[in-house]
């Protein structure tokens, strides 16, 4: 494999590891802030005591996740200088600004107030302590916003000029108001809620199944956790739907590849299943729903959607001879895995919530086990969703401005990359096994509600 392909694999592996923890951080901080708000506002002395115990229980899970997110995220910064120096040279003036702001205005905010929150129990007033968690939540989501601002430029460049062979920023406001940012940040925020919610529901279901004196405490919150989860799942589905409609105008090739639509059609069908032949640019076999793709994009059963063949010809005319078609097969199935996992989570969460609202969930051991075993679903959905976002713009690293093969460092060797791929993968595996071991042991042996909070 070429150094460009190996560098892509390296970045994909380390980013996927990192992205296992990012959505959890975004969603858990928001949930903890809401839970502490309830803790502060309640007049019920018993619930005040119990909610504090829940806060400290769930915050321990969050802190393990946060530590892993920081460790795996540090590596990401070095990729740009080591593997993608031509990208850094070309894009540094634009990409560097949001990355610097992410560290200075977001991560420092999040980490500083997280430290105050951890050590501020019984030292700060309850209201001020609650404010610190809200600042942690704001800082975490602000961090995601700055990263998405940078990524959105790569997907849909705005507010720039080409000077001396480099992209330079001409309008910071245009960078912030890039409509691509809106779609990505809303999708990411609700994905964080969904991921955190499914994790919390799985842990809560496990504690109820485990029985003992702690089970009664978790029975009291499982309905609220499921409601939080369902809001996140419906939000991520809605945000994703609207963002997909936006792709019709700014990234039509990605949209067509996600649906393996080779020919321009009006109305366009939705392929529920397809055997894709990329060499012949056709589907050898497909099961389609007539007009459904147009309905998904236009909210009506009519509307033209450009096919991959026509978009390839347009790209050749605009940028010169090359293959501008991404990996259609991978995108087609990754998108369906994401949607399928999301739909399954909605069904499971909705059914469990209905049972919880009727006071029957705690007695339904089968459903509690379903909640527990559904834990991998949001991580699968997040990973393949990230793959769709990044792979769908190939062969570009910055759409219309720089191709991926032109962005890789010129002095890299395949040996260099293989060594770091193997090294990072082994280190990350050790870290994840260790973190999971610590988290699982804590969840299994956590104190009963009769024991005072630390």
C-alpha positions in Angstrom: 0.0 0.0 0.0 1.1 3.6 -0.6 2.1 6.0 2.1 -1.2 7.9 1.5 -3.4 4.8 2.0 -1.4 3.7 5.0 -1.6 7.2 6.5 -5.4 7.1 6.0 -5.6 3.8 7.8 -3.5 5.1 10.7 -5.7 8.2 11.0 -8.8 6.1 10.8 -7.7 3.6 13.5 -6.6 6.3 16.0 -9.7 8.5 15.2 -12.1 5.6 15.7 -10.5 4.8 19.0 -10.8 8.4 20.1 -14.4 8.7 18.8 -15.5 5.9 21.0 -15.1 8.3 24.0 -16.0 11.7 22.5 -19.8 11.3 22.2 -19.9 9.8 25.7 -18.2 12.8 27.1 -20.6 15.2 25.3 -23.7 13.3 26.5 -22.6 12.4 30.0 -21.6 15.9 31.0 -25.0 17.1 29.8 -26.8 14.4 31.7 -24.7 15.0 34.9 -25.5 18.7 34.7 -29.2 17.9 34.5 -29.1 15.4 37.3 -27.2 17.8 39.6 -29.7 20.5 38.8 -32.5 18.2 40.0 -30.3 17.4 43.0 -30.0 21.1 43.9 -33.6 22.1 43.2 -35.4 19.2 45.0 -37.0 19.8 48.4 -37.2 16.0 49.0 -34.5 15.2 51.5 -34.5 11.5 50.6 -34.2 12.2 46.9 -31.5 14.8 47.5 -29.5 12.1 49.3 -30.1 9.5 46.6 -29.4 11.8 43.7 -26.0 12.7 45.1 -25.2 9.0 45.2 -26.3 8.6 41.6 -24.2 11.7 40.7 -21.1 10.2 42.2 -21.7 6.8 40.7 -22.3 8.0 37.2 -19.5 10.6 37.4 -17.0 7.9 38.1 -17.9 6.2 34.8 -17.7 9.6 33.1 -14.2 10.3 34.6 -12.8 7.0 33.3 -14.2 7.8 29.8 -12.9 11.4 30.0 -9.4 10.2 30.8 -9.4 7.8 27.9 -10.7 10.6 25.6 -7.8 12.9 26.5 -5.2 10.2 26.1 -6.4 9.0 22.7 -7.0 12.6 21.5 -3.5 13.9 22.1 -2.2 11.7 19.3 -4.6 13.3 16.7 -2.7 16.6 16.8 0.6 15.0 15.8 -0.8 13.3 12.7 -1.1 16.6 10.9 2.6 17.4 11.2 3.9 13.9 10.9 1.7 12.2 8.3 0.0 15.1 6.6 2.5 17.9 6.5 1.4 19.0 3.0 -2.1 19.4 4.3 -0.7 21.4 7.3 1.2 23.6 4.9 -1.7 24.2 2.6 -4.4 24.5 5.3 -2.6 25.6 8.4 -3.8 29.2 8.3 -7.4 28.1 8.4 -7.3 24.8 10.2 -5.0 26.1 13.0 -7.4 28.8 14.1 -10.3 26.6 15.3 -7.9 24.0 16.7 -6.2 26.7 18.8 -9.5 28.1 20.0 -10.6 24.5 20.9 -7.7 24.3 23.3 -7.8 27.8 24.7 -11.5 28.4 25.0 -13.0 25.0 25.3 -10.7 22.3 26.6 -9.2 24.6 29.3 -12.7 25.6 30.3 -13.9 22.0 30.5 -10.8 20.6 32.3 -10.5 23.5 34.8 -14.1 23.3 35.9 -14.1 19.5 35.9 -11.2 19.7 38.5 -13.2 22.2 40.6 -16.3 20.0 40.3 -14.4 16.9 41.4 -12.7 18.5 44.5 -15.5 21.0 45.2 -18.0 18.7 46.9 -18.9 20.2 50.3 -16.5 23.1 49.6 -18.6 25.1 47.2 -22.3 25.9 47.7 -24.6 23.4 46.0 -25.7 25.9 43.4 -22.1 27.0 42.5 -21.0 23.3 42.4 -23.9 22.7 39.9 -22.7 25.6 37.8 -19.3 24.1 37.5 -20.8 21.0 35.9 -22.8 23.1 33.5 -19.5 24.8 32.5 -17.9 21.4 32.0 -20.8 20.5 29.7 -20.6 23.7 27.8 -16.8 23.4 27.5 -17.0 19.9 26.1 -19.6 20.7 23.5 -17.8 24.0 22.6 -14.7 21.8 22.0 -16.8 19.7 19.6 -18.0 22.8 17.9 -14.5 24.1 17.1 -13.4 20.7 15.8 -16.5 20.6 13.6 -15.8 24.1 12.3 -12.4 22.9 11.1 -13.9 19.7 9.6 -16.7 21.5 7.9 -14.3 23.6 6.0 -12.8 20.4 4.7 -16.2 19.3 3.6 -17.5 22.6 2.2 -14.8 25.4 2.1 -16.0 29.0 2.8 -14.3 32.3 3.7 -10.9 31.7 2.1 -8.6 32.7 -0.7 -5.7 31.0 -2.4 -2.5 33.0 -2.0 1.0 31.7 -2.7 -0.2 28.1 -3.1 -1.9 28.1 0.3 -5.5 28.6 1.5 -5.7 31.6 3.8 -8.6 32.8 5.8 -10.4 35.9 4.6 -13.6 35.8 6.6 -13.7 34.1 10.0 -17.5 34.8 10.2 -18.0 32.7 7.1 -16.0 29.9 8.7 -18.4 30.0 11.7 -21.6 30.4 9.7 -20.8 27.6 7.3 -24.1 25.8 7.1 -22.3 22.5 7.2 -21.4 23.3 10.8 -25.0 23.4 11.8 -25.8 20.0 10.4 -22.7 18.4 12.0 -22.9 20.0 15.4 -26.6 19.1 15.9 -26.0 15.6 14.7 -23.0 15.3 17.1 -24.8 16.7 20.1 -27.7 14.4 19.8 -25.4 11.5 19.1 -23.7 12.3 22.4 -27.0 12.2 24.2 -27.9 8.9 22.5 -24.6 7.3 23.3 -24.6 8.4 26.9 -28.2 7.5 27.3 -27.8 3.9 26.0 -24.7 3.5 28.3 -26.6 4.8 31.3 -29.6 2.6 30.5 -27.4 -0.5 30.1 -25.7 0.2 33.5 -29.0 0.9 35.2 -30.6 -2.2 33.7 -27.6 -4.3 34.9 -27.9 -2.8 38.5 -31.6 -3.7 38.6 -30.8 -7.3 37.3 -28.1 -7.5 39.9 -30.6 -7.0 42.6 -29.7 -6.1 46.2 -30.3 -2.9 48.0 -28.9 -0.7 45.2 -31.5 -1.9 42.7 -34.3 0.2 44.2 -32.3 3.3 43.6 -31.7 2.6 40.0 -35.4 1.7 39.5 -36.2 5.3 40.4 -34.1 6.8 37.5 -34.4 4.3 34.7 -37.5 6.0 33.3 -35.8 9.4 33.2 -32.7 7.9 31.6 -34.8 6.2 28.9 -36.6 9.5 28.2 -33.2 11.3 27.9 -32.0 8.5 25.5 -35.1 8.6 23.3 -34.9 12.4 23.0 -31.3 12.0 21.8 -32.1 9.2 19.4 -35.0 11.1 17.8 -32.8 14.3 17.7 -29.9 12.5 16.0 -32.3 11.0 13.4 -33.9 14.3 12.7 -30.6 16.2 12.5 -29.2 13.5 10.3 -32.1 13.6 7.9 -31.9 17.4 7.5 -28.2 17.2 7.0 -28.6 14.6 4.3 -31.0 16.8 2.5 -28.4 19.6 2.6 -25.8 17.3 1.0 -27.8 17.4 -2.2 -26.5 20.9 -2.7 -23.0 20.8 -1.3 -21.8 17.1 -1.6 -24.1 15.4 -4.2 -21.4 12.7 -4.9 -21.4 11.6 -1.2 -25.2 11.5 -1.2 -25.4 9.5 -4.5 -22.7 7.1 -3.3 -24.5 6.5 0.0 -27.5 5.2 -2.1 -25.5 3.6 -4.9 -27.4 5.8 -7.4 -25.5 5.6 -10.6 -27.9 7.3 -13.0 -29.6 10.7 -12.5 -33.3 10.0 -11.8 -36.5 11.9 -11.1 -38.0 10.5 -9.0 -35.1 8.5 -7.5 -35.7 5.1 -5.8 -34.3 4.1 -2.5 -32.2 0.9 -2.7 -33.0 -1.2 0.3 -30.5 -3.8 -0.9 -27.9 -3.8 -3.7 -25.1 -5.9 -5.1 -22.8 -3.1 -6.3 -20.5 -3.4 -9.3 -18.2 -0.4 -9.0 -16.1 -1.4 -12.1 -19.1 -1.3 -14.4 -20.7 1.6 -12.4 -24.0 -0.3 -11.9 -25.9 -2.4 -9.4 -26.0 -6.0 -10.7 -29.0 -6.6 -8.4 -31.1 -4.3 -6.2 -34.3 -4.1 -4.3 -35.7 -0.6 -4.5 -38.6 1.4 -3.1 -39.8 3.7 -6.0 -39.5 7.4 -5.4 -38.5 7.0 -1.8 -35.0 8.5 -2.2 -36.6 11.7 -3.7 -39.1 11.7 -0.9 -36.3 11.6 1.7 -34.5 14.5 0.0 -37.4 16.7 -1.1 -40.1 15.6 1.4 -42.2 14.7 -1.6 -42.2 11.7 -4.1 -40.6 13.7 -6.9 -37.4 15.6 -7.5 -34.2 15.0 -9.4 -31.2 13.5 -7.7 -28.0 13.4 -9.7 -26.3 10.1 -10.3 -22.7 9.1 -9.8 -22.0 8.9 -13.6 -23.1 12.5 -14.3 -21.4 13.8 -11.2 -18.1 12.1 -12.2 -18.3 13.8 -15.6 -19.0 17.2 -14.0 -16.0 16.7 -11.7 -13.7 15.8 -14.6 -14.8 19.0 -16.4 -14.2 21.1 -13.3 -11.0 19.6 -11.8 -9.4 17.5 -14.6 -9.1 13.9 -15.4 -9.3 11.6 -12.3 -11.6 9.3 -10.5 -13.8 11.3 -8.2 -16.1 8.5 -7.1 -15.6 7.3 -3.4 -15.9 3.7 -2.3 -19.6 3.2 -3.1 -19.9 -0.3 -1.6 -18.4 0.7 1.7 -20.5 3.9 1.9 -23.7 2.2 0.9 -23.5 -0.4 3.6 -22.0 1.8 6.3 -24.9 4.2 5.9 -27.4 1.3 6.3 -25.6 0.0 9.4 -25.8 3.4 10.9 -29.5 3.9 10.2 -30.3 0.3 11.1 -28.5 0.6 14.5 -30.3 3.9 15.1 -33.7 2.5 14.3 -33.1 -0.5 16.5 -32.1 1.7 19.4 -35.3 3.8 18.9 -37.4 0.7 19.0 -35.7 -0.8 22.1 -35.7 2.5 24.0 -39.3 3.3 23.1 -40.5 -0.1 24.2 -38.6 0.1 27.4 -39.8 3.6 28.1 -43.4 2.5 27.7 -42.9 -0.3 30.1 -41.2 2.0 32.6 -44.0 4.5 32.4 -46.4 1.7 33.3 -44.2 0.6 36.2 -43.6 -2.8 34.6 -40.0 -2.5 33.3 -38.2 -3.6 36.6 -40.1 -6.9 36.4 -39.3 -7.6 32.7 -35.9 -9.2 33.0 -35.9 -10.0 29.3 -36.2 -6.3 28.4 -33.6 -5.3 30.9 -31.2 -7.8 29.3 -32.1 -6.3 25.9 -31.1 -2.9 27.2 -27.9 -4.3 28.6 -26.9 -6.1 25.4 -27.8 -3.1 23.1 -24.8 -1.2 24.6 -22.6 -1.7 21.5 -25.2 -0.2 19.1 -24.4 3.5 19.6 -20.6 2.9 19.2 -21.2 1.0 16.0 -23.5 3.8 14.7 -21.0 6.5 15.7 -18.1 4.7 14.0 -19.7 3.9 10.7 -21.3 7.4 10.7 -17.8 9.0 11.1 -16.7 6.7 8.2 -19.5 7.9 6.0 -18.7 11.6 6.7 -15.0 11.3 6.0 -14.9 8.7 3.2 -17.7 10.3 1.3 -15.6 13.3 0.4 -12.8 11.2 -1.1 -10.6 11.6 -3.1 -10.5 15.1 -1.5 -9.0 16.0 1.9 -10.4 19.5 1.3 -13.2 19.3 -1.2 -12.3 21.0 -4.4 -9.0 22.4 -3.1 -6.6 19.5 -2.1 -6.7 15.8 -2.9 -5.7 13.3 -0.2 -2.8 11.9 -2.2 -1.3 15.5 -2.3 -1.7 16.1 1.4 0.6 13.3 2.7 4.1 14.1 4.0 6.6 13.5 1.2 9.4 12.0 3.3 7.3 9.2 4.9 8.1 5.6 4.3 5.8 2.7 4.5 8.0 1.2 7.3 7.5 4.4 9.4 3.8 4.2 9.1 3.5 0.4 9.8 5.6 0.8 12.9 3.3 3.6 14.3 0.1 1.8 13.2 1.1 -1.3 15.1 2.4 0.7 18.1 -0.7 2.9 18.4 -3.0 -0.1 18.0 -1.3 -2.2 20.6 -1.1 0.7 23.1 -4.7 1.6 22.6 -5.8 -2.0 23.0 -4.0 -2.2 26.3 -5.6 1.1 27.4 -9.1 0.1 26.4 -8.8 -3.3 28.1 -7.5 -1.6 31.3 -10.2 1.2 31.2 -13.0 -1.4 30.6 -11.7 -3.5 33.4 -11.7 -0.6 35.8 -15.2 0.5 34.7 -16.7 -2.9 34.9 -15.2 -3.7 38.2 -16.5 -0.4 39.6 -20.0 -0.9 38.2 -20.2 -4.4 39.6 -18.9 -3.5 43.1 -20.3 0.0 43.5 -21.6 0.8 47.0 -25.2 0.2 47.9 -27.5 3.2 48.5 -27.2 2.6 52.2 -23.6 3.6 52.1 -22.8 7.3 52.3 -21.4 9.1 49.3 -17.7 9.8 49.3 
